[in-house]
Amino acid sequence: MKRNACYVLVIFLTSALYSAQLFADIKLPAIFCDNMVMQQQTNAAIWGKASENSSVKVTTSWNNKSYKTRASADGSWKLKVATPKAGGPYEVIISDGKPFILRNVLIGEVWVCSGQSNMEMPMKGYRNQPVLGSLDAIALSTNPNIRLFTVKKATSLDPLDDFTGNWSLCEPENVAEFSATAYYFGLMLNKVLKVPIGLINTSWGGTRIEPWISESGCKNFDWVKLPEKKPVENLSPQTPTVLFNAMINPIVGYGIRGAIWYQGESNKNEPKEYQKLMPGLIQNWRSLWGIGEFPFYYMQIAPFDYGPGGLSSAYLREAQLKASTAIPNIGMACIMDIGEKDIIHPKHKETGSNRLAMLALEGTYGIKGITGQSPVLKEMNIDGEVVKLTFDHAPNGITSFGEKISCFEVAGANKRFFPAEANITGAGITLFSPQVSKPVAVRYAFQDFVVGNLFSTEGLPVSSFRTDEWEPTKQ
């Protein structure tokens, strides 16, 4: 009798083990979970793990269509599903015999939001550093058509398949902890486009740009030293590739519309390199995502008093300005007017974010009647002691909104700059300095900290700029 009981038990356990292998739970990366947003009107990739060599079926409730693929020997699988116009909520059912259901899924516009502390800065602000107007904004933030995802900080010497995070509802408790720059950007898109918005915040304060570029991307820059692939305790987030590996690679291929970026302070002493690294990062991400030249918009760093030593941050702002025309489908939002002398995190986050959103609304979504581009110098002409400047992206002219323009300097061949009197004309700006009888170069707002007060009539500030190419000197 005991022998029969043992035999039955063995048969039962063997059967249970076989069934568990046959109908193993589907495992998905963190980016695929309840409340997620999928990019509309595209072939959106979904991937994960299942039983080895099993048949995986994905069914989407918006069209009741099923898609099938077969898992590999290690259980990996990936397929693409056709997404409709924006809407929802929907369900996505994934099964290798046992169904796994993703609920409350929206279809809309998805943006990756990355960079350092000014992207990371939450709506509630940092200690003793506020986000202006955040209390009211947080209180009014409940919105079923915005979803938030924050990637937990991590580093890795090798590309990872997953990270920690989840899609959260847009409610005061979650919004208070979410990136202010990303939230205000998404809110403006949602108001104008009237579609669901998904925001993926993957940022780390104080980091340089090199850690956010993959190994293949870093190899394009011979001055970037790649790390050795050996175990390291407390791997620094400043190490090239390690943030890409841990915080970007797990979502490479996820359906997105584009990306926004807010970083540069930590690279301020290498402007020439940054001018190449910024478009290099964009091209790197685009090549790996494989969805073409998706839009990429970034914030120019704000003026701030970095103190003595090092280069003026004006050179880094210049590098960002030059990078903005280096490759197609990118743009830069300028915030020369909202920097703070002693706080590197400007409190006017909504102002800057709305300028990023205007770039997207005009450049990506084709909204007529608006502009996101700040005026940029078009031409300089010298007439005796007078310098005349004209500007692109200022079809209705420029303005100082009634203030005296005090940020221009001119220099002669001796490279000594003196303040210049500036006047707005129908064509642009005229400059004159009694100390410079034969001007050869002009600089505008070209200091560490300065409050720029030259704008387009739409209220978009002119970036700091210079007409010379003289070698920079340390402060």
C-alpha positions as CSV (number, residue, x, y, z in Angstrom):
1,M,0.0,0.0,0.0
2,K,2.8,2.3,0.9
3,R,4.6,1.5,-2.4
4,N,1.5,2.5,-4.4
5,A,1.2,5.7,-2.4
6,C,4.8,6.6,-3.2
7,Y,4.3,5.7,-6.8
8,V,1.3,8.0,-7.1
9,L,3.2,10.8,-5.4
10,V,6.1,10.5,-7.8
11,I,3.6,10.6,-10.8
12,F,1.9,13.6,-9.3
13,L,5.1,15.5,-8.7
14,T,6.4,14.7,-12.1
15,S,3.2,15.9,-13.7
16,A,3.2,19.0,-11.6
17,L,6.7,19.8,-12.6
18,Y,6.0,19.2,-16.3
19,S,2.9,21.4,-16.1
20,A,4.9,24.2,-14.4
21,Q,7.4,24.1,-17.2
22,L,4.7,23.9,-19.9
23,F,2.7,26.8,-18.4
24,A,5.4,28.9,-16.7
25,D,4.4,32.5,-15.8
26,I,5.2,35.1,-18.4
27,K,7.9,37.5,-17.2
28,L,8.0,41.0,-18.6
29,P,10.5,43.8,-18.1
30,A,9.3,46.5,-15.7
31,I,8.4,48.9,-18.6
32,F,5.5,46.5,-19.5
33,C,3.0,46.7,-16.6
34,D,-0.5,47.9,-15.7
35,N,-1.1,51.6,-16.5
36,M,1.5,51.7,-19.3
37,V,1.3,54.0,-22.3
38,M,2.1,52.6,-25.8
39,Q,3.0,54.8,-28.7
40,Q,0.1,55.3,-31.0
41,Q,-0.1,54.3,-34.7
42,T,3.0,52.3,-34.9
43,N,4.3,48.7,-34.7
44,A,5.2,48.6,-31.0
45,A,7.5,46.0,-29.7
46,I,6.7,43.8,-26.7
47,W,9.2,41.3,-25.3
48,G,9.8,39.2,-22.3
49,K,10.5,35.7,-21.0
50,A,8.3,32.5,-21.2
51,S,8.8,28.7,-21.1
52,E,11.7,27.6,-23.3
53,N,10.7,27.0,-26.9
54,S,7.0,27.7,-26.1
55,S,4.5,29.4,-28.3
56,V,3.7,32.9,-27.1
57,K,0.5,34.7,-28.0
58,V,-0.2,38.4,-27.5
59,T,-3.8,39.6,-27.9
60,T,-4.7,43.3,-27.9
61,S,-8.2,44.4,-26.9
62,W,-8.3,47.4,-29.2
63,N,-8.7,45.2,-32.2
64,N,-9.0,41.7,-30.7
65,K,-6.1,40.6,-32.8
66,S,-3.6,38.0,-31.8
67,Y,0.1,37.9,-32.6
68,K,2.2,34.8,-32.2
69,T,5.9,34.0,-31.8
70,R,8.0,31.2,-30.4
71,A,10.3,31.7,-27.4
72,S,13.9,30.8,-27.8
73,A,15.8,28.1,-25.9
74,D,16.3,30.5,-23.0
75,G,12.7,31.6,-23.0
76,S,13.3,35.0,-24.7
77,W,10.7,36.3,-27.1
78,K,9.8,39.5,-28.9
79,L,7.1,40.6,-31.3
80,K,5.4,43.8,-32.5
81,V,1.8,44.8,-32.3
82,A,0.0,47.4,-34.4
83,T,-1.3,50.2,-32.2
84,P,-4.3,52.4,-33.2
85,K,-5.0,56.1,-32.8
86,A,-4.7,57.4,-29.2
87,G,-7.3,56.1,-26.8
88,G,-8.0,53.5,-24.1
89,P,-8.0,52.1,-21.6
90,Y,-7.3,48.7,-23.1
91,E,-5.9,45.3,-22.1
92,V,-3.0,43.3,-23.5
93,I,-3.1,39.5,-22.9
94,I,0.1,37.6,-23.1
95,S,0.1,33.8,-22.8
96,D,2.3,30.8,-23.3
97,G,-0.5,28.6,-21.9
98,K,-1.3,30.7,-18.8
99,P,-2.5,34.2,-19.5
100,F,-0.8,37.3,-18.1
101,I,-3.0,40.5,-18.4
102,L,-1.8,44.1,-18.7
103,R,-4.6,46.3,-17.6
104,N,-5.5,50.0,-17.9
105,V,-3.2,50.4,-20.9
106,L,-3.4,53.7,-22.8
107,I,-2.4,54.4,-26.4
108,G,-0.9,57.9,-26.9
109,E,2.4,59.7,-27.1
110,V,5.5,58.4,-25.2
111,W,8.6,60.5,-24.4
112,V,11.8,59.5,-22.7
113,C,13.0,62.2,-20.3
114,S,16.7,62.0,-19.3
115,G,19.7,64.0,-18.0
116,Q,21.0,65.1,-14.6
117,S,19.6,66.9,-11.6
118,N,17.5,69.5,-13.4
119,M,15.6,66.7,-15.1
120,E,15.6,64.7,-11.9
121,M,14.3,67.6,-9.7
122,P,10.9,66.5,-8.5
123,M,7.8,68.7,-8.5
124,K,8.1,69.0,-4.7
125,G,11.5,70.5,-5.2
126,Y,14.8,69.8,-3.5
127,R,15.6,70.8,0.1
128,N,15.5,74.6,0.3
129,Q,15.1,74.7,-3.5
130,P,11.5,75.1,-4.7
131,V,9.7,74.6,-7.9
132,L,7.7,77.7,-8.3
133,G,3.9,77.1,-8.1
134,S,4.3,73.4,-7.5
135,L,1.8,73.2,-4.7
136,D,-1.1,74.4,-6.8
137,A,0.1,72.3,-9.8
138,I,0.4,69.1,-7.7
139,A,-3.1,69.7,-6.2
140,L,-4.6,70.0,-9.6
141,S,-2.6,67.2,-11.2
142,T,-5.0,64.3,-11.3
143,N,-5.3,63.4,-14.9
144,P,-6.3,59.9,-16.2
145,N,-4.5,60.6,-19.5
146,I,-1.0,61.1,-18.2
147,R,1.1,58.3,-16.9
148,L,4.5,58.5,-15.1
149,F,7.4,56.1,-15.0
150,T,10.6,56.8,-12.9
151,V,13.6,54.5,-13.5
152,K,15.4,53.7,-10.3
153,K,19.1,54.7,-10.3
154,A,21.5,52.0,-11.2
155,T,24.9,51.4,-12.9
156,S,26.3,48.5,-14.9
157,L,29.4,47.7,-16.9
158,D,27.3,45.5,-19.2
159,P,24.0,46.3,-20.9
160,L,21.0,45.1,-18.8
161,D,17.7,43.7,-19.9
162,D,15.6,45.3,-17.1
163,F,15.6,48.0,-14.4
164,T,13.3,48.9,-11.5
165,G,10.3,51.1,-11.9
166,N,6.6,51.0,-12.7
167,W,4.0,53.0,-14.5
168,S,2.1,55.3,-12.0
169,L,-1.2,57.2,-12.3
170,C,-1.0,61.0,-12.6
171,E,-2.2,61.8,-9.1
172,P,-0.9,64.4,-6.5
173,E,1.1,61.8,-4.5
174,N,2.9,60.5,-7.5
175,V,3.3,63.8,-9.3
176,A,5.0,65.4,-6.2
177,E,7.8,62.8,-6.6
178,F,8.1,63.0,-10.4
179,S,10.4,65.1,-12.5
180,A,9.0,68.7,-12.8
181,T,10.6,69.3,-16.2
182,A,9.1,66.1,-17.6
183,Y,5.7,66.6,-16.0
184,Y,5.2,70.2,-17.2
185,F,6.4,69.1,-20.7
186,G,3.9,66.3,-20.8
187,L,1.1,68.4,-19.3
188,M,1.4,70.9,-22.1
189,L,1.4,68.2,-24.8
190,N,-1.7,66.7,-23.2
191,K,-3.5,70.0,-23.1
192,V,-2.8,70.8,-26.7
193,L,-2.9,67.4,-28.4
194,K,-5.7,66.0,-26.2
195,V,-4.2,62.5,-26.2
196,P,-2.7,60.3,-23.5
197,I,0.9,61.0,-22.6
198,G,3.5,58.6,-21.2
199,L,6.6,60.0,-19.6
200,I,9.6,57.9,-18.8
201,N,12.0,59.7,-16.4
202,T,15.5,58.2,-16.4
203,S,17.9,60.7,-14.9
204,W,20.6,61.0,-12.3
205,G,21.8,64.3,-10.7
206,G,25.4,65.5,-11.3
207,T,26.2,63.0,-14.0
208,R,28.2,63.7,-17.1
209,I,27.0,62.9,-20.6
210,E,29.4,60.1,-21.3
211,P,27.8,57.6,-18.9
212,W,24.5,57.9,-20.9
213,I,26.1,56.8,-24.2
214,S,26.5,53.1,-25.1
215,E,29.9,51.4,-25.7
216,S,29.5,51.5,-29.4
217,G,28.7,55.2,-29.2
218,C,31.6,56.1,-27.0
219,K,34.0,54.4,-29.4
220,N,33.3,57.3,-31.8
221,F,35.2,59.6,-29.5
222,D,38.8,58.8,-29.0
223,W,39.1,60.9,-25.8
224,V,36.5,58.8,-24.0
225,K,38.1,56.1,-22.0
226,L,36.0,53.0,-21.8
227,P,35.9,51.1,-18.4
228,E,37.5,47.7,-18.0
229,K,35.0,44.9,-17.7
230,K,35.9,43.7,-14.2
231,P,34.0,43.7,-11.0
232,V,34.0,47.1,-9.3
233,E,32.5,47.9,-5.9
234,N,30.5,51.2,-5.8
235,L,30.7,51.7,-9.6
236,S,30.7,55.5,-10.2
237,P,27.8,56.9,-12.2
238,Q,30.4,59.1,-13.9
239,T,31.9,56.1,-15.7
240,P,31.3,56.1,-19.5
241,T,28.5,53.7,-20.6
242,V,27.3,52.6,-17.2
243,L,24.0,54.7,-17.1
244,F,23.2,53.8,-20.6
245,N,23.7,50.1,-19.8
246,A,21.5,50.2,-16.6
247,M,18.9,52.9,-17.2
248,I,18.5,53.2,-21.0
249,N,19.3,49.9,-22.6
250,P,16.3,48.1,-20.9
251,I,13.9,50.3,-22.9
252,V,15.8,50.5,-26.2
253,G,13.2,49.4,-28.8
254,Y,10.2,50.4,-26.7
255,G,7.7,52.4,-28.8
256,I,8.4,56.2,-28.3
257,R,7.7,59.4,-30.1
258,G,10.9,61.1,-28.9
259,A,13.2,62.2,-26.1
260,I,13.9,65.3,-24.0
261,W,17.2,66.0,-22.3
262,Y,18.4,68.4,-19.6
263,Q,22.1,68.1,-18.8
264,G,25.5,69.8,-19.3
265,E,26.5,71.4,-16.1
266,S,28.9,68.5,-15.3
267,N,30.6,68.9,-18.7
268,K,31.0,72.7,-18.6
269,N,34.8,72.6,-18.7
270,E,34.9,70.6,-22.0
271,P,32.7,72.6,-24.4
272,K,34.5,71.5,-27.6
273,E,34.0,67.9,-26.7
274,Y,30.4,68.4,-25.6
275,Q,29.6,70.0,-28.9
276,K,30.3,66.6,-30.5
277,L,29.1,64.4,-27.6
278,M,25.6,65.9,-27.6
279,P,24.7,65.0,-31.2
280,G,26.7,61.8,-30.7
281,L,24.4,60.7,-27.9
282,I,21.4,61.4,-30.0
283,Q,22.7,59.4,-33.0
284,N,23.7,56.6,-30.7
285,W,20.2,56.3,-29.2
286,R,18.6,56.6,-32.6
287,S,20.8,53.9,-34.1
288,L,20.0,51.4,-31.3
289,W,16.2,52.2,-31.2
290,G,15.9,51.5,-34.9
291,I,12.9,53.8,-35.5
292,G,14.6,56.5,-37.5
293,E,15.6,60.0,-36.6
294,F,13.1,60.4,-33.7
295,P,12.8,64.0,-32.3
296,F,15.2,65.0,-29.6
297,Y,14.8,68.3,-27.7
298,Y,17.1,69.5,-25.0
299,M,17.4,72.4,-22.5
300,Q,20.3,74.7,-22.6
301,I,21.8,75.0,-19.1
302,A,20.9,78.2,-17.3
303,P,23.3,80.9,-16.2
304,F,24.8,80.2,-12.7
305,D,27.7,81.5,-10.7
306,Y,30.1,78.6,-10.7
307,G,32.8,80.6,-8.9
308,P,36.5,81.0,-9.8
309,G,38.4,78.3,-11.6
310,G,37.4,76.5,-14.8
311,L,35.8,77.9,-17.9
312,S,32.8,80.2,-18.0
313,S,29.6,78.1,-18.5
314,A,28.9,80.5,-21.5
315,Y,31.2,78.3,-23.5
316,L,29.1,75.2,-22.7
317,R,26.0,77.1,-23.6
318,E,27.7,78.0,-26.9
319,A,28.5,74.3,-27.5
320,Q,24.8,73.4,-26.9
321,L,23.7,76.1,-29.3
322,K,26.0,74.9,-32.0
323,A,25.0,71.3,-31.4
324,S,21.4,72.2,-32.0
325,T,22.0,72.5,-35.8
326,A,24.5,69.6,-36.1
327,I,22.0,66.9,-37.1
328,P,18.3,66.8,-38.2
329,N,15.2,66.8,-36.0
330,I,16.7,68.2,-32.8
331,G,16.1,71.5,-31.0
332,M,17.3,73.5,-28.0
333,A,15.2,75.5,-25.5
334,C,16.9,78.5,-24.1
335,I,16.4,79.7,-20.5
336,M,18.8,82.7,-20.4
337,D,16.2,84.7,-18.5
338,I,15.5,82.4,-15.5
339,G,18.9,81.3,-14.2
340,E,19.7,82.0,-10.5
341,K,23.0,83.2,-9.3
342,D,23.4,80.9,-6.3
343,I,21.1,78.0,-7.2
344,I,21.9,75.7,-10.0
345,H,18.3,74.4,-10.2
346,P,16.1,77.2,-11.5
347,K,12.7,77.4,-9.8
348,H,10.9,78.4,-13.0
349,K,10.6,74.8,-14.2
350,E,7.3,75.3,-15.9
351,T,8.7,78.1,-18.1
352,G,11.5,76.0,-19.3
353,S,9.4,72.9,-19.8
354,N,6.8,74.8,-21.8
355,R,9.6,75.9,-24.2
356,L,10.6,72.3,-24.7
357,A,7.0,71.5,-25.4
358,M,6.7,74.3,-27.9
359,L,9.6,72.8,-29.8
360,A,7.8,69.5,-29.9
361,L,4.4,71.0,-30.8
362,E,5.8,72.9,-33.7
363,G,8.5,70.6,-34.9
364,T,7.0,67.1,-34.2
365,Y,3.3,67.7,-34.2
366,G,3.1,70.5,-36.8
367,I,0.9,72.8,-34.7
368,K,0.5,76.1,-36.7
369,G,0.7,79.5,-35.2
370,I,3.3,78.8,-32.6
371,T,7.1,78.7,-32.4
372,G,9.6,77.0,-30.1
373,Q,12.8,78.4,-31.7
374,S,14.6,81.3,-30.0
375,P,16.2,84.0,-32.2
376,V,19.8,83.3,-33.3
377,L,22.3,85.6,-34.8
378,K,22.1,85.7,-38.6
379,E,24.6,88.3,-39.6
380,M,27.0,90.9,-38.2
381,N,27.9,94.0,-40.3
382,I,30.4,96.7,-39.1
383,D,29.9,100.3,-40.2
384,G,32.7,102.4,-38.8
385,E,32.2,102.4,-35.0
386,V,28.7,100.8,-35.2
387,V,27.9,97.1,-35.3
388,K,24.7,95.9,-36.9
389,L,23.2,92.5,-36.0
390,T,20.3,90.7,-37.6
391,F,18.6,87.5,-36.4
392,D,16.9,84.4,-37.7
393,H,13.8,82.9,-36.1
394,A,12.4,86.4,-35.3
395,P,9.8,87.1,-38.0
396,N,8.1,89.7,-35.9
397,G,11.3,91.3,-34.6
398,I,13.0,91.3,-31.2
399,T,12.3,93.0,-28.0
400,S,13.6,93.7,-24.5
401,F,10.0,94.3,-23.2
402,G,11.0,97.9,-22.3
403,E,14.1,97.1,-20.4
404,K,17.5,98.6,-21.2
405,I,19.6,96.0,-23.0
406,S,22.8,95.6,-20.9
407,C,24.3,92.3,-21.9
408,F,26.3,93.2,-25.1
409,E,30.0,93.7,-25.3
410,V,32.3,94.6,-28.3
411,A,36.0,94.3,-28.8
412,G,38.6,95.5,-31.2
413,A,41.6,93.6,-32.5
414,N,43.2,93.7,-29.0
415,K,40.5,91.2,-27.8
416,R,39.5,93.5,-24.9
417,F,35.7,93.6,-24.5
418,F,33.8,96.7,-23.3
419,P,30.1,97.2,-22.6
420,A,28.1,98.3,-25.6
421,E,25.0,100.5,-25.9
422,A,22.4,98.5,-27.8
423,N,19.4,99.7,-29.6
424,I,16.6,97.7,-31.3
425,T,15.9,98.7,-34.9
426,G,13.5,97.5,-37.5
427,A,16.2,95.2,-38.9
428,G,17.7,94.0,-35.6
429,I,20.2,95.5,-33.2
430,T,22.8,98.3,-33.4
431,L,25.8,98.4,-31.0
432,F,28.2,101.2,-30.1
433,S,31.0,101.5,-27.5
434,P,33.0,104.7,-27.1
435,Q,36.0,102.6,-25.9
436,V,36.1,100.6,-29.2
437,S,36.6,102.7,-32.3
438,K,37.2,99.7,-34.6
439,P,35.0,96.8,-33.4
440,V,35.7,93.3,-34.7
441,A,33.8,91.1,-32.3
442,V,30.6,91.0,-30.3
443,R,29.5,89.0,-27.3
444,Y,26.0,88.8,-25.8
445,A,25.4,87.6,-22.2
446,F,28.6,85.7,-22.3
447,Q,29.3,85.2,-18.6
448,D,28.7,82.5,-16.1
449,F,25.8,84.2,-14.5
450,V,23.8,86.9,-16.3
451,V,20.1,87.6,-16.9
452,G,19.5,87.8,-20.6
453,N,16.8,90.3,-21.6
454,L,16.7,90.0,-25.4
455,F,13.7,88.0,-26.7
456,S,11.6,87.3,-29.7
457,T,8.2,89.1,-29.5
458,E,6.9,85.6,-28.6
459,G,8.9,85.8,-25.4
460,L,11.6,83.3,-26.3
461,P,15.1,84.5,-25.1
462,V,18.2,84.9,-27.3
463,S,21.0,82.5,-26.2
464,S,24.3,83.8,-25.2
465,F,26.6,84.0,-28.2
466,R,29.9,85.4,-29.6
467,T,31.1,86.2,-33.0
468,D,34.8,85.5,-32.3
469,E,36.6,82.2,-32.1
470,W,39.2,83.3,-29.7
471,E,40.5,80.6,-27.4
472,P,38.7,80.6,-24.0
473,T,40.5,81.4,-20.8
474,K,39.8,80.2,-17.3
475,Q,38.0,82.5,-14.9
